[in-house]
Amino acid sequence: MAFTRWDPIRDLLAIQQRLDPFAAGPAGWTPPVDLHETADRYVVRAEVPGLRREDLDIRVHDSHLTLSGTRRDGTPCEQYHRIERGRGAFSRTFKLPVAVDVEGITADLKDGVLMVNVPKAQDDVPRRVQVS
């Protein structure tokens, strides 16, 4: 007789795998986003495959950048056996720590990657002060 140590996580994962085919699809989805800062701007990259420019909405208000959009599923189907690609609406909001130049914001969508350049306001860009 061999003894095996009981692992509750393993059992929960096995139950989840058995129930997965019956799980309802997600109500929305969350695209992965990278946000990094340079000396004069913030750069946001979001993976939004399948979206067109008119499906996206980008807004800036009170140092908050909001990316939102909707992925439509145009595939008619009577019964799904598995749904792993998110669909429907999404919204992501990011707080930017310094004031930004709203008029200078640009966005580009290429190969399913949305890239948003958000320049910092000139008053908030660090500058070196000469000591006399």
C-alpha positions as CSV (number, residue, x, y, z in Angstrom):
1,M,0.0,0.0,0.0
2,A,1.4,3.4,-1.0
3,F,0.5,6.6,0.8
4,T,0.0,9.8,-1.0
5,R,0.0,13.2,0.6
6,W,-3.3,15.0,0.2
7,D,-3.1,18.3,-1.8
8,P,-6.3,20.3,-1.6
9,I,-5.2,22.7,-4.3
10,R,-4.6,19.8,-6.7
11,D,-8.1,18.6,-6.0
12,L,-9.6,22.0,-6.6
13,L,-7.8,22.4,-9.9
14,A,-9.0,19.0,-11.0
15,I,-12.6,20.0,-10.2
16,Q,-12.2,23.3,-12.1
17,Q,-10.9,21.5,-15.1
18,R,-13.9,19.2,-15.1
19,L,-16.3,22.1,-14.8
20,D,-14.6,24.3,-17.4
21,P,-16.6,23.2,-20.4
22,F,-19.8,24.3,-18.7
23,A,-18.5,27.7,-17.5
24,A,-20.2,30.8,-18.9
25,G,-18.2,33.2,-21.1
26,P,-16.7,36.3,-19.5
27,A,-18.8,39.4,-19.2
28,G,-16.0,41.5,-20.6
29,W,-12.3,41.3,-20.9
30,T,-9.1,43.1,-19.8
31,P,-6.4,43.7,-22.4
32,P,-2.9,43.5,-21.1
33,V,-1.2,47.0,-20.9
34,D,2.3,48.2,-20.4
35,L,2.8,51.7,-19.1
36,H,6.3,53.2,-18.9
37,E,7.7,56.7,-18.4
38,T,10.5,58.6,-20.1
39,A,11.8,62.0,-19.3
40,D,9.2,63.8,-21.3
41,R,6.2,61.4,-21.7
42,Y,4.3,58.4,-20.7
43,V,3.9,55.5,-23.2
44,V,1.0,53.1,-23.0
45,R,0.9,49.9,-25.1
46,A,-2.2,47.8,-25.0
47,E,-2.8,44.5,-26.8
48,V,-6.2,44.8,-28.5
49,P,-6.2,42.3,-31.3
50,G,-9.3,42.3,-33.5
51,L,-10.3,45.9,-32.7
52,R,-10.6,48.6,-35.2
53,R,-9.8,52.3,-34.6
54,E,-13.5,53.1,-34.3
55,D,-13.9,50.4,-31.6
56,L,-11.5,52.3,-29.3
57,D,-12.1,55.3,-27.0
58,I,-9.2,57.2,-25.3
59,R,-9.9,59.9,-22.8
60,V,-7.8,62.0,-20.4
61,H,-9.4,63.9,-17.4
62,D,-7.9,65.1,-14.1
63,S,-4.6,63.2,-14.7
64,H,-6.5,59.9,-15.4
65,L,-6.0,58.2,-18.8
66,T,-8.9,55.8,-19.7
67,L,-8.7,53.3,-22.5
68,S,-12.0,51.6,-23.4
69,G,-13.5,49.7,-26.3
70,T,-15.7,46.9,-27.4
71,R,-14.8,43.7,-29.2
72,R,-17.7,42.3,-31.2
73,D,-18.1,38.7,-31.9
74,G,-19.5,38.3,-35.4
75,T,-19.4,34.5,-35.5
76,P,-22.9,33.0,-35.4
77,C,-22.9,29.9,-33.4
78,E,-25.6,27.8,-31.8
79,Q,-23.3,26.3,-29.1
80,Y,-19.8,27.1,-27.9
81,H,-17.7,24.3,-26.6
82,R,-15.0,26.7,-25.3
83,I,-14.6,30.4,-24.9
84,E,-11.1,31.8,-24.1
85,R,-11.0,35.0,-26.1
86,G,-12.7,37.8,-24.3
87,R,-15.4,39.8,-26.0
88,G,-17.6,42.7,-25.1
89,A,-16.6,45.9,-23.5
90,F,-13.5,46.8,-21.5
91,S,-12.3,49.8,-19.7
92,R,-8.9,50.5,-18.1
93,T,-8.0,53.7,-16.2
94,F,-4.5,54.8,-15.1
95,K,-3.6,57.6,-12.8
96,L,-0.8,59.7,-14.1
97,P,1.4,61.3,-11.4
98,V,2.1,64.6,-13.1
99,A,0.1,66.9,-15.4
100,V,0.1,66.1,-19.0
101,D,-0.2,68.0,-22.3
102,V,-3.7,67.0,-23.4
103,E,-3.3,68.5,-26.8
104,G,-0.1,66.6,-27.6
105,I,-1.5,63.1,-26.9
106,T,-1.2,60.8,-29.9
107,A,-2.4,57.2,-30.5
108,D,-1.6,54.6,-33.1
109,L,-3.1,51.1,-33.7
110,K,-0.9,48.7,-35.6
111,D,-0.9,44.9,-35.7
112,G,-3.3,44.7,-32.8
113,V,-1.2,46.9,-30.5
114,L,-2.5,50.3,-29.4
115,M,0.3,52.7,-28.6
116,V,-0.6,56.0,-26.8
117,N,2.0,58.7,-26.3
118,V,1.1,61.1,-23.5
119,P,3.6,64.1,-23.2
120,K,4.1,65.6,-19.8
121,A,3.2,69.2,-19.4
122,Q,6.2,71.5,-19.9
123,D,5.9,72.9,-16.4
124,D,6.4,69.4,-14.9
125,V,9.3,68.2,-17.0
126,P,12.4,68.2,-14.8
127,R,15.0,70.7,-15.6
128,R,18.5,71.5,-14.3
129,V,18.9,74.8,-12.6
130,Q,22.4,76.4,-12.9
131,V,23.9,77.7,-9.7
132,S,25.5,81.1,-10.1
